[in-house]
Amino acid sequence: MKEYKRVLLKLSGEALAGEKKTGFDEATCIKVANQVKQLVDQGIEVGIVIGGGNFWRGRTSQTIDRTKADQIGMLATVMNCIYVSEIFRFVGMDTQILTPFECGAMTKLFSKDRANKYFKRGTVVFFAGGTGHPYFSTDTGLVLRAIEMDADVILCGKAIDGVYDSDPKVNKDAKKYDEVSFQEVLDKKLAVIDLTATIMCLENKMPLLVFGLNEENSIVNSVTDKFNGTKVTV
């Protein structure tokens, strides 16, 4: 495995739902957990951010206030993290869930010191609830936590196996990139992560590895020479 000390892994909510497209597919979640355990067993510190798209996408709502819609999305990520955290524990890992707002006894309040304490114990840390503010996506929360926690790289597991020059679901001739720069992502408006998150990665020199979550051993492969997704760099 590559010399990564700490990684932040973004899991797509839709990918965790499997063929059902909503909720959870337990078999998929167990496969993800077993792969992450291989990283943890190798001494890599792992943080997790999960999207909420398997439950809710606030921006698609035309009837409720955007702030409230985004708050529902934040809670969707908390639900996802609670579920996946328990799957991780089932396969033998220690976990903690941190949120930027109080959730009673279900999570603990985020602080960098608290997260670092857990990482040093070999605990997998789930960062739920995004940034805690509306108008910021899970992508932005992901990059913010990666920068704050001095991660070496962001691993981005999606329902698609990398970055393409156009939507491969629409264009069968879409070209997949092996490597692309953040500036090129901005210039060509490639749909990788949102604009705010992309600029934060660029300014803070935070590399991003994009791969298909449902491909065999894709998480483990992302930290080895078997990686076959897209590397996004400065």
C-alpha positions in Angstrom: 0.0 0.0 0.0 1.1 3.6 -0.6 2.5 5.7 2.2 -0.7 7.3 3.2 -1.0 8.0 6.9 -4.5 9.5 6.9 -7.2 9.4 4.3 -10.7 10.8 4.1 -13.1 8.6 2.2 -16.3 10.0 0.6 -19.0 7.4 0.1 -21.9 8.1 -2.2 -25.3 7.6 -0.5 -26.7 6.3 -3.8 -23.9 3.8 -4.2 -24.6 2.4 -0.7 -28.2 1.9 -1.7 -27.1 -0.5 -4.4 -29.8 -1.5 -7.0 -32.6 -0.2 -4.7 -31.4 3.4 -5.3 -32.8 4.4 -1.9 -32.1 3.4 1.7 -29.3 0.9 2.3 -28.1 -2.3 0.7 -26.5 -4.2 3.6 -24.4 -6.5 1.4 -22.9 -3.4 -0.3 -22.2 -1.7 3.1 -20.5 -4.9 4.4 -18.3 -5.0 1.4 -17.3 -1.4 1.9 -16.6 -2.1 5.6 -14.4 -5.1 4.9 -12.3 -3.0 2.5 -11.9 -0.2 5.0 -10.8 -2.7 7.6 -8.0 -3.7 5.4 -6.8 -0.1 5.4 -7.2 0.2 9.1 -5.3 -3.0 9.7 -2.4 -1.6 7.7 -2.2 1.4 10.1 -4.0 3.9 7.8 -6.1 6.4 9.7 -9.5 6.7 8.0 -12.2 9.4 8.2 -15.5 8.9 6.5 -18.0 11.3 4.9 -21.2 10.0 3.4 -23.6 11.8 1.1 -27.3 11.9 1.8 -28.6 11.2 -1.8 -30.1 7.8 -0.9 -32.6 9.7 1.2 -32.9 13.3 0.2 -31.6 15.9 -2.2 -32.7 19.3 -1.0 -31.9 21.1 -4.2 -34.5 19.2 -6.1 -37.3 20.4 -3.9 -39.4 23.2 -5.4 -41.8 23.7 -2.5 -39.8 24.3 0.7 -37.2 26.8 1.9 -33.7 26.0 0.8 -32.3 26.3 4.3 -34.8 23.8 5.6 -34.2 21.5 2.7 -30.5 21.5 3.4 -31.1 20.8 7.1 -33.0 17.7 6.1 -30.0 16.7 3.9 -27.7 17.2 6.9 -29.8 14.8 9.0 -29.8 12.3 6.1 -26.0 12.2 6.4 -26.3 11.6 10.1 -28.6 8.7 9.6 -26.2 7.3 7.0 -23.3 7.6 9.3 -25.1 5.9 12.2 -26.0 2.9 10.0 -22.7 2.5 8.3 -20.8 3.0 11.6 -22.7 0.1 13.0 -21.8 -2.0 10.0 -18.1 -1.1 10.5 -18.4 -2.2 14.1 -20.0 -5.5 13.0 -16.9 -6.3 11.0 -14.5 -5.4 13.8 -13.7 -1.7 13.8 -14.0 0.9 16.4 -16.0 4.0 15.3 -17.1 7.4 16.4 -19.4 9.9 14.7 -18.7 13.6 14.9 -21.2 16.3 13.9 -20.9 20.1 13.8 -24.1 20.4 15.8 -25.5 18.6 18.9 -27.4 15.4 18.2 -28.1 14.3 21.8 -26.3 11.1 22.7 -26.2 9.8 19.1 -23.0 11.7 18.0 -20.3 13.8 19.6 -19.6 17.4 18.7 -16.8 17.9 16.2 -13.5 19.4 17.2 -10.1 18.8 15.6 -8.5 17.7 18.9 -11.3 15.2 19.5 -11.0 13.7 16.0 -7.2 13.5 16.3 -7.6 11.7 19.7 -9.8 9.1 18.0 -7.5 8.7 15.0 -4.5 8.0 17.3 -6.5 5.1 18.8 -7.1 3.6 15.4 -10.8 4.6 15.4 -12.6 5.2 12.2 -14.1 8.7 12.4 -17.3 9.5 10.7 -17.8 13.2 9.9 -21.6 13.6 9.6 -23.9 16.7 9.1 -21.7 18.4 6.5 -20.5 21.9 7.6 -23.6 22.4 9.7 -24.7 25.3 7.5 -27.1 25.5 4.5 -25.8 26.2 1.0 -22.8 24.0 1.5 -22.8 20.5 0.0 -21.4 17.3 1.4 -18.5 17.8 -1.0 -17.6 21.1 0.7 -17.9 19.4 4.1 -15.6 16.6 2.9 -12.9 18.9 1.6 -13.1 21.1 4.7 -12.6 18.2 7.0 -9.8 16.8 4.9 -7.9 20.1 5.1 -8.6 20.6 8.8 -7.5 17.0 9.6 -4.3 17.2 7.5 -5.4 14.2 5.4 -2.9 13.0 2.7 -5.6 12.4 0.1 -9.4 12.3 -0.4 -10.8 9.0 -1.7 -14.0 9.6 -3.5 -16.2 6.5 -4.1 -19.0 7.2 -6.6 -21.6 5.3 -8.6 -19.4 6.1 -11.6 -15.8 4.8 -12.0 -13.9 8.1 -12.6 -14.0 11.5 -14.2 -15.2 11.8 -17.8 -15.3 14.6 -20.3 -19.0 14.2 -20.6 -21.7 12.1 -18.9 -21.1 8.5 -19.9 -24.7 7.6 -19.2 -25.7 10.0 -22.0 -22.6 9.9 -24.3 -21.3 6.4 -25.0 -18.2 8.0 -26.5 -17.3 9.9 -23.3 -13.6 9.9 -22.5 -12.4 8.8 -19.0 -9.4 10.7 -17.6 -6.6 8.8 -15.8 -5.4 12.1 -14.4 -6.8 15.6 -14.5 -5.9 18.9 -12.8 -8.3 20.9 -10.6 -7.8 23.8 -13.0 -9.0 21.7 -15.9 -12.0 20.5 -13.8 -12.9 24.2 -13.4 -12.2 25.2 -16.9 -14.1 22.3 -18.5 -16.8 22.3 -15.8 -16.3 18.6 -15.2 -18.8 17.2 -12.7 -16.4 15.9 -10.0 -17.2 17.8 -6.8 -18.9 21.1 -6.5 -17.3 24.4 -7.4 -16.6 25.5 -3.8 -15.0 22.2 -2.9 -12.9 22.2 -6.1 -11.5 25.6 -5.4 -10.7 24.6 -1.8 -8.8 21.5 -3.1 -6.9 23.7 -5.6 -6.0 26.4 -3.0 -4.9 23.8 -0.4 -3.2 21.3 -2.7 -5.5 18.5 -1.6 -5.4 15.6 -4.1 -8.5 13.6 -4.9 -8.9 10.0 -6.2 -12.2 9.3 -7.9 -13.3 5.7 -8.4 -16.4 3.4 -8.7 -17.4 2.3 -5.2 -19.2 -0.8 -6.5 -16.1 -2.1 -8.4 -14.3 -5.0 -6.8 -11.9 -4.0 -4.1 -12.0 -0.4 -5.4 -11.3 1.2 -1.9 -8.3 -1.0 -1.3 -7.1 -0.5 -4.9 -7.2 3.3 -4.4 -4.3 3.1 -2.1 -2.3 0.7 -4.2 -0.9 0.5 -7.7 -4.1 -1.2 -8.8 -6.0 2.1 -8.7 -7.9 2.5 -12.0 -10.0 5.5 -11.4 -9.1 9.2 -11.9 -6.5 11.1 -10.0 -7.3 14.8 -9.6 -4.3 16.9 -8.7 -3.0 20.5 -8.5 
